[in-house]
Amino acid sequence: MRYTTLGSTGMTVSRICLGCMSFGTPDWRPWVLAEEDARPFFRRAIEAGINFFDTADMYALGVSEEVTGRALREYGRLDELVIATKVYFPLADRPNMGGLSRKHIVQACEASLRRLGVDTIDLYQIHRWDPHIPVDETLAALDHLVQAGKVRHIGASSGWAWQLARALGVSERRGWARFATLQNHYNLLYREEEREMLPLCATEQLGVMPWSPLARGLLAGARSSVGDRSASTRAATDSYGHTLYDQDTEWAIVDAVRAVANERGISMAQVALAWLLSKPVVSAPIVGTTRLPQLEDAIAAVDVALSAEEIASLEAPYRPQPVRGH
């Protein structure tokens, strides 16, 4: 496994982050693995040297955090691991159970600590931006958690570049903890982040952790067309994912990935992940898996170095598109 420093945090993380949205209970989503089926993924990840794990309180309504915490305490050494989780989406349709108010952030953090079974969360991220709460209130609450020793670093997720820039400015002016990472929608099929967000992250030294790095399986060759819903249970039931990829021009990119993969004799997933890892601003793509071969592909991708000609061939078919993912 290869490692890097996560933005300006000083934390050393593996170049692959294991996304834990797939682990918890199928009662939440039919494609989610129950704890017994999820444990081999954590064991194999740690054996391979992965030390970076991302979950959220809303994944399986808290069960993902519980499963993740138990597995990491059993298979890993917590001092060596970097555990990330997120806050924003409600876990219940009742007052004060969602959003980025001070009340909800502090309560949600306490609950995540209990579920994970840790004293401190290494990276606590806002899952989305809250248009109903002043950014000063959100940042003050996050800084409180850092000063209290409950959170080591804070991160942001998908949004507009102006929102992140404003938040960084508020934190600097107030002397508060600042966002150190960004978790955003970025892959070969969706590169609109290259316009403003990624240059901002590079300038401000934020570590970038792209979600959906394989475009819901499209870049792994798991579908026969952009609109194919038959490849997996998730493909059939992921209504949110259906809104992210729907342009016919995207298939030319899939074909380009397939061509490079065939020439090299490796999987398409390895090529797509290697492309992301070739970008200096990217710290670690967040890879979600429900089959162990998918995890093996992610591990192998770390050692794939694409040539300039291969990167150019992968990028050439891209066409601008509307903003998606936030």
VOBA-1610 file (N, C-alpha, C; in pm, whole numbers, padded with zeros to 5 digits, always signed):
BEGIN
Met+00084-00120+00000Met+00000+00000+00000Met+00088+00125+00000Arg+00043+00227-00069Arg+00112+00356-00070Arg+00033+00453+00019Tyr+00103+00553+00070Tyr+00043+00647+00165Tyr+00071+00791+00125Thr-00007+00881+00181Thr+00013+01023+00158Thr-00032+01098+00283Thr+00001+01225+00289Thr-00047+01311+00398Thr-00182+01368+00357Leu-00279+01362+00444Leu-00413+01409+00414Leu-00419+01561+00426Gly-00407+01628+00311Gly-00410+01773+00311Gly-00302+01829+00400Ser-00339+01924+00484Ser-00245+01987+00577Ser-00259+01932+00718Thr-00329+01817+00733Thr-00357+01765+00867Thr-00235+01702+00933Gly-00141+01653+00854Gly-00028+01578+00910Gly-00060+01431+00930Met-00188+01391+00909Met-00225+01251+00922Met-00183+01174+00797Thr-00124+01057+00818Thr-00085+00971+00708Thr-00198+00875+00676Val-00241+00874+00549Val-00351+00789+00509Val-00313+00707+00386Ser-00375+00590+00373Ser-00358+00508+00254Ser-00419+00579+00134Arg-00366+00550+00014Arg-00416+00616-00106Arg-00556+00567-00145Ile-00606+00467-00079Ile-00744+00423-00095Ile-00814+00435+00040Cys-00932+00497+00038Cys-01017+00505+00157Cys-01132+00407+00138Leu-01152+00319+00235Leu-01263+00224+00225Leu-01392+00292+00269Gly-01484+00307+00175Gly-01615+00364+00207Gly-01703+00260+00273Cys-01768+00297+00382Cys-01843+00200+00462Cys-01994+00216+00449Met-02038+00287+00347Met-02181+00298+00323Met-02242+00162+00290Ser-02160+00071+00238Ser-02208-00062+00197Ser-02226-00158+00313Phe-02188-00114+00435Phe-02187-00204+00549Phe-02286-00154+00656Gly-02367-00245+00707Gly-02463-00206+00810Gly-02577-00304+00819Thr-02684-00276+00746Thr-02799-00365+00745Thr-02875-00346+00615Pro-02916-00455+00548Pro-02996-00442+00426Pro-03136-00390+00452Asp-03174-00377+00578Asp-03303-00316+00609Asp-03307-00170+00562Trp-03188-00108+00553Trp-03179+00033+00511Trp-03179+00045+00359Arg-03093-00032+00293Arg-03086-00040+00147Arg-03062-00188+00112Pro-03126-00241+00009Pro-03114-00385-00018Pro-02975-00431-00057Trp-02888-00340-00101Trp-02753-00378-00142Trp-02651-00368-00029Val-02692-00324+00088Val-02601-00308+00201Val-02576-00444+00267Leu-02451-00471+00304Leu-02414-00598+00366Leu-02435-00594+00516Ala-02487-00702+00571Ala-02499-00716+00716Ala-02360-00734+00777Glu-02352-00719+00908Glu-02221-00717+00976Glu-02138-00842+00947Glu-02199-00958+00954Glu-02123-01082+00932Glu-02060-01085+00794Asp-02133-01035+00694Asp-02081-01033+00557Asp-01982-00919+00535Ala-01989-00815+00616Ala-01901-00699+00600Ala-01764-00720+00662Arg-01754-00802+00763Arg-01629-00815+00837Arg-01509-00857+00751Pro-01524-00948+00655Pro-01408-00984+00572Pro-01349-00866+00495Phe-01431-00767+00464Phe-01381-00650+00391Phe-01287-00568+00480Phe-01324-00551+00605Phe-01237-00478+00696Phe-01108-00555+00721Arg-01120-00685+00740Arg-01002-00767+00765Arg-00905-00759+00647Arg-00958-00774+00525Arg-00871-00771+00407Arg-00812-00631+00387Ala-00890-00527+00410Ala-00841-00391+00393Ala-00722-00364+00485Ile-00735-00403+00609Ile-00627-00378+00705Ile-00506-00466+00673Glu-00529-00588+00630Glu-00418-00674+00588Glu-00340-00610+00473Ala-00411-00542+00383Ala-00347-00480+00267Ala-00282-00346+00299Gly-00302-00296+00420Gly-00241-00170+00459Gly-00332-00050+00452Ile-00459-00069+00417Ile-00554+00044+00418Ile-00577+00086+00563Asn-00561+00215+00588Asn-00581+00265+00725Asn-00682+00379+00731Phe-00753+00402+00621Phe-00843+00516+00608Phe-00984+00462+00581Phe-01080+00500+00668Phe-01216+00446+00660Phe-01316+00560+00676Asp-01415+00563+00586Asp-01512+00671+00586Asp-01654+00616+00600Thr-01727+00671+00694Thr-01867+00635+00711Thr-01948+00762+00737Ala-02071+00748+00783Ala-02156+00863+00815Ala-02265+00817+00909Asp-02315+00911+00988Asp-02418+00870+01084Asp-02545+00824+01014Met-02573+00877+00895Met-02698+00841+00828Met-02690+00709+00752Tyr-02570+00653+00733Tyr-02559+00525+00663Tyr-02619+00415+00750Ala-02721+00351+00696Ala-02795+00248+00770Ala-02844+00301+00905Leu-02867+00434+00909Leu-02921+00500+01029Leu-02839+00467+01153Gly-02708+00477+01140Gly-02618+00458+01253Gly-02554+00320+01259Val-02613+00222+01194Val-02560+00085+01204Val-02424+00074+01136Ser-02403+00150+01027Ser-02272+00147+00961Ser-02161+00189+01057Glu-02185+00293+01136Glu-02084+00336+01233Glu-02058+00225+01336Glu-02164+00161+01381Glu-02147+00053+01479Glu-02065-00062+01422Val-02099-00105+01302Val-02027-00215+01237Val-01882-00176+01211Thr-01862-00054+01161Thr-01726-00006+01133Thr-01643+00000+01260Gly-01698+00055+01365Gly-01624+00067+01491Gly-01584-00068+01547Arg-01676-00162+01548Arg-01645-00295+01603Arg-01537-00364+01519Ala-01547-00357+01389Ala-01450-00425+01302Ala-01312-00363+01316Leu-01305-00231+01320Leu-01174-00165+01328Leu-01108-00188+01464Arg-01188-00195+01568Arg-01129-00223+01699Arg-01077-00367+01706Glu-01141-00458+01632Glu-01097-00597+01635Glu-00977-00622+01545Tyr-00979-00567+01424Tyr-00876-00601+01325Tyr-00760-00502+01319Gly-00782-00380+01363Gly-00680-00277+01347Gly-00627-00225+01479Arg-00531-00137+01468Arg-00479-00062+01582Arg-00527+00082+01565Leu-00613+00125+01655Leu-00679+00254+01637Leu-00580+00370+01625Asp-00467+00360+01691Asp-00368+00468+01683Asp-00314+00486+01541Glu-00320+00379+01460Glu-00267+00384+01325Glu-00374+00417+01220Leu-00500+00410+01260Leu-00609+00427+01166Leu-00659+00571+01164Val-00719+00609+01052Val-00786+00738+01038Val-00933+00709+01009Ile-01018+00744+01104Ile-01161+00716+01094Ile-01236+00847+01067Ala-01313+00846+00960Ala-01390+00964+00921Ala-01538+00932+00924Thr-01617+01029+00970Thr-01762+01015+00962Thr-01822+01151+00931Lys-01954+01155+00914Lys-02017+01277+00864Lys-02147+01307+00938Val-02189+01434+00929Val-02311+01482+00994Val-02386+01572+00897Tyr-02516+01565+00898Tyr-02607+01656+00828Tyr-02743+01592+00809Phe-02746+01479+00735Phe-02874+01418+00701Phe-02943+01365+00827Pro-03076+01378+00834Pro-03149+01334+00954Pro-03156+01183+00964Leu-03150+01134+01087Leu-03169+00991+01113Leu-03314+00960+01145Ala-03394+01064+01167Ala-03535+01045+01198Ala-03610+01171+01158Asp-03738+01156+01130Asp-03820+01268+01087Asp-03882+01337+01208Arg-03791+01391+01293Arg-03836+01461+01413Arg-03748+01584+01434Pro-03788+01678+01518Pro-03713+01803+01535Pro-03570+01780+01583Asn-03479+01863+01533Asn-03339+01865+01576Asn-03262+01737+01546Met-03307+01662+01447Met-03241+01536+01413Met-03159+01545+01285Gly-03144+01665+01230Gly-03065+01682+01109Gly-03017+01824+01096Gly-02941+01850+00990Gly-02892+01985+00965Gly-02761+02014+01033Leu-02721+02142+01026Leu-02590+02183+01079Leu-02601+02290+01186Ser-02707+02283+01266Ser-02715+02372+01382Ser-02615+02327+01488Arg-02581+02416+01580Arg-02490+02379+01688Arg-02547+02262+01769Lys-02676+02268+01797Lys-02739+02162+01875Lys-02723+02026+01806His-02759+02021+01677His-02752+01891+01611His-02609+01843+01592Ile-02518+01932+01556Ile-02379+01891+01535Ile-02320+01829+01661Val-02339+01896+01775Val-02281+01846+01900Val-02347+01715+01941Gln-02479+01709+01932Gln-02550+01585+01967Gln-02510+01471+01874Ala-02500+01499+01745Ala-02466+01395+01647Ala-02325+01344+01668Cys-02233+01433+01704Cys-02096+01392+01729Cys-02089+01298+01849Glu-02158+01332+01955Glu-02161+01246+02073Glu-02215+01108+02038Ala-02321+01105+01957Ala-02380+00978+01918Ala-02285+00897+01830Ser-02215+00964+01739Ser-02119+00894+01652Ser-02004+00837+01733Leu-01956+00911+01831Leu-01849+00860+01918Leu-01892+00732+01988Arg-02016+00731+02037Arg-02066+00611+02105Arg-02077+00494+02009Arg-02131+00519+01891Arg-02150+00410+01796Arg-02016+00355+01746Leu-01921+00442+01721Leu-01789+00399+01674Leu-01706+00336+01785Gly-01737+00371+01909Gly-01662+00317+02022Gly-01524+00377+02034Val-01510+00506+01999Val-01381+00575+02008Val-01396+00700+02093Asp-01282+00752+02139Asp-01284+00874+02219Asp-01280+01000+02133Thr-01219+00987+02014Thr-01202+01102+01926Thr-01222+01058+01782Ile-01292+01139+01703Ile-01310+01115+01560Ile-01197+01187+01486Asp-01125+01114+01402Asp-01011+01174+01334Asp-01053+01282+01234Leu-01160+01257+01160Leu-01206+01353+01060Leu-01359+01359+01065Tyr-01411+01474+01105Tyr-01556+01492+01116Tyr-01600+01587+01006Gln-01690+01542+00920Gln-01722+01616+00799Gln-01870+01656+00794Ile-01896+01773+00739Ile-02035+01807+00708Ile-02070+01732+00580His-02183+01661+00582His-02221+01574+00470His-02273+01655+00352Arg-02332+01769+00380Arg-02374+01868+00281Arg-02375+02004+00350Trp-02400+02110+00276Trp-02410+02244+00333Trp-02555+02271+00369Asp-02577+02341+00480Asp-02711+02367+00529Asp-02749+02512+00497Pro-02841+02534+00405Pro-02877+02672+00367Pro-02957+02745+00473His-03002+02674+00576His-03089+02734+00677His-03014+02778+00803Ile-02885+02745+00812Ile-02807+02777+00931Ile-02689+02866+00892Pro-02666+02977+00963Pro-02550+03062+00932Pro-02420+02981+00940Val-02333+03002+00845Val-02209+02924+00843Val-02126+02949+00969Asp-02138+03068+01028Asp-02065+03096+01151Asp-02107+03001+01264Glu-02238+02973+01274Glu-02285+02882+01378Glu-02230+02742+01357Thr-02232+02696+01232Thr-02180+02563+01201Thr-02032+02553+01233Leu-01955+02651+01189Leu-01810+02647+01211Leu-01775+02662+01359Ala-01851+02742+01432Ala-01827+02756+01575Ala-01851+02623+01647Ala-01956+02552+01607Ala-01985+02423+01669Ala-01875+02321+01639Leu-01828+02320+01515Leu-01720+02227+01478Leu-01591+02262+01551Asp-01562+02392+01564Asp-01442+02433+01639Asp-01452+02392+01786His-01572+02402+01842His-01594+02358+01980His-01558+02211+01997Leu-01598+02129+01900Leu-01567+01986+01909Leu-01417+01961+01900Val-01349+02038+01817Val-01204+02025+01806Val-01138+02065+01938Gln-01178+02179+01993Gln-01118+02228+02117Gln-01149+02134+02235Ala-01262+02066+02228Ala-01299+01973+02335Ala-01230+01839+02321Gly-01155+01818+02213Gly-01084+01693+02193Gly-01171+01579+02141Lys-01291+01612+02095Lys-01379+01507+02043Lys-01357+01483+01894Val-01296+01580+01828Val-01269+01573+01684Val-01129+01627+01660Arg-01053+01561+01573Arg-00917+01608+01544Arg-00916+01709+01428His-00987+01678+01322His-00991+01766+01205His-01132+01767+01149Ile-01165+01872+01074Ile-01297+01883+01014Ile-01286+01890+00863Gly-01391+01841+00796Gly-01392+01840+00651Gly-01527+01880+00596Ala-01528+01918+00468Ala-01651+01956+00399Ala-01683+01851+00293Ser-01803+01862+00237Ser-01845+01772+00130Ser-01897+01854+00013Ser-01962+01789-00079Ser-02002+01851-00205Ser-02076+01982-00186Gly-02039+02080-00266Gly-02101+02211-00262Gly-02035+02300-00366Trp-02065+02429-00358Trp-02006+02525-00451Trp-01872+02575-00397Ala-01785+02613-00487Ala-01653+02662-00447Ala-01666+02788-00361Trp-01764+02873-00390Trp-01779+02994-00311Trp-01817+02962-00166Gln-01892+02855-00146Gln-01928+02816-00009Gln-01805+02774+00070Leu-01720+02695+00009Leu-01598+02651+00076Leu-01505+02769+00101Ala-01489+02856+00000Ala-01402+02971+00016Ala-01451+03062+00128Arg-01581+03083+00134Arg-01636+03167+00241Arg-01611+03105+00378Ala-01632+02974+00390Ala-01612+02907+00518Ala-01465+02915+00562Leu-01374+02896+00468Leu-01232+02907+00502Leu-01198+03048+00549Gly-01259+03147+00486Gly-01235+03285+00528Gly-01289+03314+00667Val-01408+03265+00697Val-01466+03284+00831Val-01378+03218+00936Ser-01334+03097+00910Ser-01249+03027+01008Ser-01119+03102+01031Glu-01060+03152+00925Glu-00933+03225+00940Glu-00955+03354+01019Arg-01064+03424+00990Arg-01091+03551+01058Arg-01122+03530+01206Arg-01189+03420+01238Arg-01228+03394+01376Arg-01125+03314+01455Gly-01026+03262+01386Gly-00927+03179+01455Gly-00982+03042+01491Trp-01078+02992+01411Trp-01139+02863+01436Trp-01073+02753+01353Ala-01097+02628+01391Ala-01052+02515+01309Ala-01111+02532+01169Arg-01029+02503+01068Arg-01074+02521+00930Arg-01090+02386+00862Phe-01171+02383+00758Phe-01187+02260+00682Phe-01052+02218+00624Ala-01018+02092+00647Ala-00889+02039+00601Ala-00904+01944+00484Thr-01029+01903+00455Thr-01053+01808+00347Thr-01182+01841+00275Leu-01194+01785+00155Leu-01318+01796+00080Leu-01352+01658+00023Gln-01476+01616+00045Gln-01528+01493-00011Gln-01627+01532-00120Asn-01589+01507-00247Asn-01671+01559-00356Asn-01691+01456-00467His-01783+01486-00556His-01817+01403-00670His-01715+01429-00781Tyr-01630+01331-00809Tyr-01524+01351-00908Tyr-01480+01216-00963Asn-01488+01201-01093Asn-01441+01081-01161Asn-01428+01112-01310Leu-01390+01014-01390Leu-01372+01037-01534Leu-01501+01080-01604Leu-01616+01039-01552Leu-01743+01078-01614Leu-01792+01213-01566Tyr-01738+01260-01454Tyr-01783+01389-01399Tyr-01662+01469-01352Arg-01623+01571-01432Arg-01502+01647-01404Arg-01528+01797-01387Glu-01652+01834-01362Glu-01682+01977-01346Glu-01610+02038-01226Glu-01568+01954-01130Glu-01495+02004-01013Glu-01359+02063-01052Glu-01310+02031-01170Glu-01180+02082-01213Glu-01183+02231-01242Arg-01301+02288-01260Arg-01311+02429-01296Arg-01270+02522-01181Glu-01332+02505-01067Glu-01307+02596-00954Glu-01271+02524-00824Met-01342+02414-00795Met-01327+02352-00664Met-01189+02291-00642Leu-01139+02215-00738Leu-01010+02150-00718Leu-00895+02250-00715Pro-00893+02354-00799Pro-00788+02455-00783Pro-00793+02523-00646Leu-00913+02546-00594Leu-00926+02605-00460Leu-00867+02511-00355Cys-00898+02382-00365Cys-00846+02285-00268Cys-00694+02278-00276Ala-00639+02282-00397Ala-00493+02276-00413Ala-00428+02399-00350Thr-00487+02516-00373Thr-00431+02640-00319Thr-00437+02643-00167Glu-00547+02594-00112Glu-00568+02598+00033Glu-00518+02471+00103Gln-00459+02379+00028Gln-00400+02256+00082Gln-00502+02167+00151Leu-00618+02153+00088Leu-00719+02060+00138Leu-00697+01923+00072Gly-00706+01818+00151Gly-00703+01684+00095Gly-00836+01653+00029Val-00833+01595-00090Val-00955+01566-00165Val-00981+01416-00165Met-01104+01379-00132Met-01147+01238-00121Met-01270+01219-00209Pro-01252+01190-00337Pro-01367+01180-00427Pro-01459+01063-00392Trp-01590+01091-00396Trp-01687+00982-00382Trp-01736+00940-00520Ser-01788+00819-00528Ser-01831+00758-00654Ser-01718+00759-00757Pro-01598+00714-00721Pro-01485+00720-00813Pro-01503+00631-00936Leu-01592+00530-00927Leu-01617+00442-01040Leu-01753+00468-01103Ala-01811+00583-01070Ala-01938+00624-01131Ala-02044+00516-01121Arg-02065+00469-00998Arg-02168+00368-00970Arg-02150+00243-01056Gly-02023+00207-01080Gly-01993+00084-01153Gly-01976+00101-01303Leu-02015+00215-01358Leu-02001+00236-01502Leu-01856+00227-01547Leu-01765+00287-01470Leu-01624+00288-01507Leu-01555+00156-01476Ala-01625+00066-01408Ala-01570-00067-01382Ala-01618-00168-01485Gly-01699-00122-01581Gly-01749-00212-01683Gly-01863-00300-01637Ala-01930-00257-01531Ala-02035-00340-01472Ala-02169-00326-01543Arg-02181-00231-01638Arg-02308-00210-01706Arg-02288-00217-01857Ser-02395-00250-01927Ser-02389-00261-02073Ser-02421-00129-02143Ser-02473-00032-02067Ser-02503+00100-02120Ser-02518+00195-02002Val-02523+00325-02032Val-02541+00423-01925Val-02671+00398-01850Gly-02775+00359-01922Gly-02906+00339-01860Gly-02931+00200-01808Asp-02832+00111-01815Asp-02850-00027-01769Asp-02872-00031-01618Arg-02983-00091-01576Arg-03014-00101-01433Arg-03010-00246-01385Ser-02967-00339-01471Ser-02976-00480-01438Ser-02847-00539-01382Ala-02741-00460-01377Ala-02610-00515-01340Ala-02602-00558-01194Ser-02677-00493-01106Ser-02670-00525-00964Ser-02794-00474-00894Thr-02810-00516-00769Thr-02922-00467-00689Thr-02913-00317-00670Arg-02790-00267-00650Arg-02775-00123-00631Arg-02810-00048-00759Ala-02764-00099-00872Ala-02795-00033-00999Ala-02946-00023-01019Ala-03018-00124-00974Ala-03163-00126-00993Ala-03237-00036-00896Thr-03179-00014-00776Thr-03254+00055-00670Thr-03196+00191-00631Asp-03080+00227-00684Asp-03012+00351-00645Asp-03070+00470-00721Ser-03183+00522-00674Ser-03251+00631-00744Ser-03164+00757-00751Tyr-03084+00782-00648Tyr-02996+00899-00651Tyr-02889+00882-00758Gly-02829+00764-00765Gly-02727+00739-00865Gly-02779+00755-01007His-02907+00728-01027His-02965+00740-01161His-02964+00884-01209Thr-02958+00980-01118Thr-02958+01122-01157Thr-02818+01173-01191Leu-02715+01094-01164Leu-02578+01141-01180Leu-02521+01116-01319Tyr-02564+01008-01382Tyr-02504+00969-01511Tyr-02616+00932-01608Asp-02636+01016-01709Asp-02745+00988-01802Asp-02718+01044-01942Gln-02594+01080-01972Gln-02562+01136-02102Gln-02500+01030-02193Asp-02544+01027-02318Asp-02493+00928-02413Asp-02343+00946-02437Thr-02293+01068-02428Thr-02150+01093-02453Thr-02062+01025-02348Glu-02120+00989-02233Glu-02041+00927-02128Glu-01989+00789-02169Trp-02059+00724-02260Trp-02018+00589-02298Trp-01885+00589-02373Ala-01853+00698-02441Ala-01724+00707-02509Ala-01610+00704-02408Ile-01634+00759-02290Ile-01533+00755-02184Ile-01517+00614-02131Val-01629+00545-02113Val-01624+00405-02070Val-01543+00322-02170Asp-01566+00346-02299Asp-01491+00274-02402Asp-01342+00306-02394Ala-01308+00430-02363Ala-01167+00468-02351Ala-01101+00396-02233Val-01174+00385-02122Val-01122+00312-02006Val-01102+00165-02043Arg-01199+00108-02114Arg-01189-00033-02154Arg-01068-00056-02244Ala-01041+00038-02334Ala-00929+00023-02426Ala-00796+00021-02351Val-00779+00112-02256Val-00655+00116-02177Val-00642-00010-02093Ala-00753-00053-02034Ala-00751-00173-01950Ala-00713-00296-02032Asn-00770-00310-02152Asn-00738-00424-02237Asn-00592-00422-02280Glu-00542-00305-02312Glu-00403-00294-02355Glu-00307-00333-02243Arg-00342-00298-02121Arg-00255-00328-02007Arg-00280-00466-01947Gly-00395-00524-01976Gly-00430-00651-01916Gly-00471-00640-01771Ile-00534-00527-01735Ile-00583-00506-01599Ile-00730-00470-01606Ser-00794-00456-01490Ser-00937-00427-01489Ser-00964-00280-01518Met-01085-00252-01565Met-01126-00115-01588Met-01127-00034-01459Ala-01167-00098-01350Ala-01169-00027-01221Ala-01030+00022-01184Gln-00929-00059-01207Gln-00792-00017-01177Gln-00752+00104-01258Val-00791+00107-01385Val-00758+00220-01471Val-00827+00347-01422Ala-00956+00337-01393Ala-01032+00455-01350Ala-00980+00510-01218Leu-00944+00422-01125Leu-00890+00467-00997Leu-00749+00523-01014Ala-00670+00461-01100Ala-00534+00510-01124Ala-00538+00650-01184Trp-00638+00677-01268Trp-00651+00813-01323Trp-00674+00914-01210Leu-00763+00883-01118Leu-00785+00974-01005Leu-00658+00991-00922Leu-00588+00882-00898Leu-00467+00887-00815Leu-00354+00963-00884Ser-00365+00983-01015Ser-00262+01059-01087Ser-00277+01210-01064Lys-00388+01252-01007Lys-00413+01394-00984Lys-00353+01435-00850Pro-00258+01528-00849Pro-00188+01564-00724Pro-00281+01610-00612Val-00396+01669-00647Val-00485+01721-00543Val-00562+01610-00474Val-00571+01492-00535Val-00648+01381-00479Val-00565+01306-00376Ser-00616+01296-00254Ser-00549+01220-00150Ser-00585+01073-00158Ala-00717+01044-00158Ala-00761+00905-00157Ala-00906+00896-00204Pro-00933+00828-00315Pro-01071+00805-00355Pro-01141+00717-00251Ile-01270+00743-00230Ile-01349+00662-00138Ile-01414+00550-00217Val-01372+00429-00192Val-01417+00314-00271Val-01514+00230-00187Gly-01636+00217-00236Gly-01733+00130-00171Gly-01736-00005-00240Thr-01745-00111-00163Thr-01742-00246-00221Thr-01847-00335-00156Thr-01898-00428-00236Thr-01986-00531-00182Thr-01938-00671-00222Arg-01829-00675-00299Arg-01765-00802-00336Arg-01615-00788-00317Leu-01551-00889-00263Leu-01408-00880-00233Leu-01322-00854-00357Pro-01353-00907-00475Pro-01272-00872-00592Pro-01271-00722-00621Gln-01379-00652-00587Gln-01381-00507-00604Gln-01277-00441-00514Leu-01264-00490-00393Leu-01164-00438-00301Leu-01024-00468-00352Glu-01003-00586-00406Glu-00872-00622-00460Glu-00834-00531-00576Asp-00931-00496-00659Asp-00904-00402-00769Asp-00858-00267-00715Ala-00924-00220-00609Ala-00888-00091-00551Ala-00747-00095-00494Ile-00713-00204-00429Ile-00579-00218-00371Ile-00474-00219-00482Ala-00502-00292-00590Ala-00406-00303-00701Ala-00389-00171-00775Ala-00494-00088-00778Ala-00489+00038-00853Ala-00383+00133-00801Val-00350+00120-00675Val-00251+00210-00614Val-00116+00198-00684Asp-00085+00083-00739Asp+00045+00062-00803Asp+00042+00077-00954Val-00071+00125-01007Val-00081+00147-01152Val-00043+00292-01184Ala+00059+00311-01265Ala+00102+00444-01308Ala+00068+00462-01455Leu-00025+00547-01486Leu-00066+00570-01623Leu+00032+00665-01693Ser+00052+00642-01821Ser+00138+00731-01900Ser+00061+00857-01937Ala+00133+00959-01980Ala+00069+01084-02023Ala-00024+01057-02142Glu+00017+00968-02231Glu-00065+00935-02347Glu-00194+00864-02305Glu-00184+00775-02207Glu-00304+00705-02159Glu-00400+00802-02092Ile-00346+00892-02011Ile-00431+00991-01944Ile-00501+01079-02047Ala-00428+01119-02150Ala-00489+01203-02255Ala-00601+01129-02326Ser-00582+01000-02352Ser-00687+00922-02420Ser-00810+00906-02333Leu-00792+00898-02201Leu-00904+00884-02109Leu-00983+01014-02096Glu-00913+01125-02106Glu-00977+01255-02085Glu-01038+01314-02211Ala-00990+01272-02328Ala-01032+01335-02453Ala-01182+01333-02479Pro-01255+01224-02447Pro-01399+01222-02481Pro-01487+01308-02392Tyr-01436+01364-02286Tyr-01522+01434-02190Tyr-01585+01559-02252Arg-01711+01583-02217Arg-01782+01703-02259Arg-01843+01771-02136Pro-01844+01904-02132Pro-01902+01974-02016Pro-02047+01932-01993Gln-02088+01938-01868Gln-02223+01896-01831Gln-02272+01976-01711Pro-02400+01965-01677Pro-02451+02037-01560Pro-02386+01987-01431Val-02386+02073-01331Val-02333+02034-01200Val-02424+01927-01139Arg-02361+01823-01086Arg-02437+01712-01026Arg-02370+01669-00896Gly-02450+01627-00801Gly-02395+01571-00679Gly-02407+01660-00558His-02465+01780-00574His-02489+01864-00457His-02596+01967-00489
//
